[in-house]
Amino acid sequence: MLLQSQLPNSLALAPVLVLALTALLLLVVDSIDPDSTNSAALAGISVVGALTSLGFAGWFLSAGTGQVSTGGGISLYGEALVVDGMALFFMAIFASVTAMVAIGSYDYLRGKPHQAEFYTLVMFAATGMGLMAAANSLATAFVALELASLPSYALVAFLKKNRGSVEAGLKYFLIGAVSSAVFVFGISLVYAATGSMVFSDVAEALNGTEFVGVAGLGVLMIAGGFAFKTASVPFHFWAPEAYEGAPAPISAFLSSASKAAGFAVAFRVFTEAFALSAIPAGIDWVLLFQILAVVTMTLGNFAAATQENVKRMLAYSSIGHAGYALIGLAALSAGSAQNGNVMGASMAHLLVYGFMNTGAFLFIALTEHWDIGRRFEDFNGLGSQAPVACAAMTVFMFSLAGLPPFGGFFSKYFLFAGAIGAGFWWLAAVGAVNSALSLFYYSRVVKAIWIEDPSGEFQITSKPIGLYAAVMIAALGTLVLLPGFGPVIEMAQTAATALFA
Amino acid sequence: MAAFDYAPAIVLLPFLSFLVSVGVAVSGRDLLPKGGALPGIAATAGSFLLSVWMFLTVSGGQYYDETIYTWAAVEGSFELTFGLLIDPLSAMMLVIVTLIATLVHVFSLGYMNDDGQTGLPRYYAGLGLFTASMLGFVVADNLLMAFMFFELVGLCSYLLIGFWFREAGPPSAAKKAFLVTRFGDYFFLIGVVAVFATFGTSQFAGAEAFPVLAEEVLLGEASANTFGFAPQTWFTIVGLLVLGGVVGKSAQFPLHTWLPDAMEGPTPVSALIHAATMVAAGVYLVARMYGFYALTPTTLAIIAFIGGFTALFAATMGVVKREIKQVLAYSTISQYGYMMLALGSGGYIAATFHLMTHAFFKALLFLGAGSVIIAMHHNEDMWDMGNLKEKMPVTYATFLAGSLALAGIFPFSGFWSKDEVLYEALVHGLGGLGGGEAEGALLLGAWAMGLLAVFFTGFYTFRMVFLTFHGESRSDTARNPHGVGWNVKGPLAVLGVLAVVAGFVNMVPVAKLTGAEIEFLHKWLEHGPAGLTSEHYTELTHEFAHYTAGTLAGGELGTALISGGVSLALALAGVGLAHVLYNVPEPTEHTDKLGGIKTLLYNNYYQDEYQVWLATGLTLPVSRAADKFDQGVVDGVVNGVSSVSLFSGSRVKQLQTGVVSNYAMLLTLGLTVLLVVFGLLGGWF
């Protein structure tokens, strides 16, 4: 109500608009001073932009903009976009991750060329993610997804002199191209069957359609497009390579924010366009997501358990977490009152994950900054050299494993509890077994940094303030989300419930 | 209600002295004079004064039942709280415990400090926490809080029994005491959970107390979750579970084995354990929730039978012991058997009465024994003593008073209370038999054992007195004993007086004979909060357990006199036999005359052996099997899962070849498989 009475409706998109404007501003700065390596100014602009976006998202969320209490979602541009609780919730996640990544990049990029381009691309990708969360038509969903993806390809390959980075970027781009083709083909099939792109119209047309086969192929291929974005099996192949090769802050960005964006748009498409109440019986996408969830979390965790390289382990663990979040779509059933709770729990898990996973990758960025190697053994005894950062890393690892008293415990708990409440106890059981397995490889990191004796001399000469600050913010977020989890889960579940209304 | 505002201080004062002593012990310096005894004495004396104040307030007809702190609450389900319940029973117990704790602290000055013991701050810290735990247990207003303090009492006894931890015996005895009582407490804990699960509360008092709820359930006025059992059966099960803790702590058969070993601890600690804290806790718990036990005749009969059996069983073992503290240890087991017998036969007042008199005379006997031990330079063997009455007249006089009380000789305190215990068992046994109840026969059997134990009690008590104090000195130390100071004699004197007069508060036979209103304890326990009075308990035992009083010849008065006369005669016979055998200048061992029984008694009926066998021959193989199962099956599954996952993990890793065209192929294949499967399932083609 606040927004409707004080601001024009078009400003409901403010969190996204701010990100886009920041990107443009960075371009302006770059064109004035093309060779600038003034990281402070560029990172500062990005951080301010991200925080402003976060501020708007937070303000709207608390004011109730686009939520049931103020009359439901605000649809814009001929129903191409919609701003509601879920969109704002995800925008807050993107903005938080973007801010942390920008702070961390300040040190990571020091002395490297093309910094303005880096920040600009991050901001554009974030804009695309925000639009994905707000997309209300298959066309905007596709465009937004590409807007998020194309800068990401470039960002992964940002270290142009580094073969790993360039190779990862190319692979990411190629797999992305295949996936986009699948995605857009799926859209065309759905359009062929329904004659519409707007979600609500698609749902209406699907209800009792005679083209079940065509629509079914389309739905499945669209799900494939989202599987690519969320790094779910079998569209996950790019992820380990891209996360490992990319600059660590970008790994953090992709594995947290980009993944969450994939879920944001998937949640909306599958609850609005392919709503269970409207979908023909032949198109059982819940079963599809159940398969994907189980396979993804199992594969991610199993592969993570055998890695020798910490960053690659985190890449696989990120795939595993995509599997957990997929429970938000896999534990649904038509007309169940639990649907909102399950999906809300998944959203809350993505929020917590945004902090703990970003933090973990930023810690890797810190170790890359120190140049101490990438394997578990290289981390041996690091705790004695950099106790504060290592304590934060311990928090991330235990939180990712889902141990109390960290944020990851509650989010997983609500996720599994939601699945059980919805009658899918076996999904929760698979998730719990996988979580137990994940403790094995997460604790390897903790063991290495605290318990093992150092295998070599560390050359830790500096304590980069930006990376430290970013890691600390992420750790703080992970910890604060334990006592603060009540309002978060409530907000997420309210927003998700609104989708099923 | 001003007095009750200070009630928490009764518990907190000894706790404070514990903290002070711990602080001193940790600092490692001699910060306090007397090694920390003075704060302990001040704290317990303060608690004693407060307790007396509570006692006077309660006698004015005011009671206190307040929740102090709720530490966990489940909405609409149950609350876990700390609270205080001060009624006639707990007020009386508070006075007993604080008085004896104070005297034990004073006595410790003589026993520990004057003896140049080291580690005194640790000792006084233990005593302080022990006292505080027991007081917390006494005032607990719910079963869970009682359990927690019950456990603290157990912990403290472990710490104090093992005080001389550098020697071989005490640590082992401490462990044994801890483990054996823990075995009983395990059942108690299940019982606490069962009470919560059944009633949703564990409060002792009030309209929502669990004994009250249980009564209503049995009357059909309320319902509770009885897990598919009939309420009567289920309440019996719950009662027996809680009884497990009681049997362990109060050293009843078959969990009595820890107590004789516990003599390894310092003697003042033994006095505290036996008279006022650890062992008393078990019996007190039954009395505290007597409203619950009174509802289930089976439980009552079991309590009575265990009690009667233990009384006789332990008394026979006390007959052959060589060491003065061992005799006292078995007498403790036996005397608590009497209390259980009383509780089981509906003699709530009799049990409380015996608990009180026993607290005084047993504390006296232990402190007296401690005095003898000081004099004998820590030699406890009675066969090395003799003729100490000449050298230590104060100790002798008071020890004699305590012994007469223990043996149950008229008019010492033990006579009155033991007489009432046996009287209650007799009349209710007769009544039950008359009414055709099976429990009646059980009660009479328990009574017969209790009665027979009177003879043994008289015998072993005076065997101990004669061997220690009479005859000729049998060793050099006995000829030249170490002197004892005021701090030993003072507590002995106080307790000696009490051992003589404590029985006068409840002279039932005299009251019956003369019709005078002198049954003060009856009056005392008759009032109290609703549902916690002796009158209510009598109604309950009558209504639910069908206890009625039967009589022998001569009606009520005649029965009382016959019962008292027989038990006194038996006690005198025991004393007489001891006099004949041992009150001679040069006593000799007569145990060989017992033949094979001697070995049996010396080995305590092989109770330790069979319990050790249970541990090594039964528990250990079972544990080994469980360990095998754990190592083989459970760990095997876990290890198997992890090997499988690591193996398949490395396979997955191989899938990730690094060749991007492979990825594209796998991606397309995966998508195709999904398309085909879902297409077939959904009938798209």
Interface residues (C-beta under 8 A of the other chain):
Chain A: L170 K171 L174 I175 V178 S179 V182 V212 G213 V214 G216 L217 L220 M221 G224 V233 P234 F235 F237 W238 P240 E241 A281 G282 I283 D284 L287 L288 I291 L299 N301 F302 A303 A304 A305 T306 Q307 V433 L437 F440
Chain B: V641 S642 S645 L646 S648 G649 S650 V652 K653 Q656 G658 V660 Y663 A664 L666 L667 T668 L669 G670 L671 L674 L675 F678 G679 L681 G682 G683 W684 F685
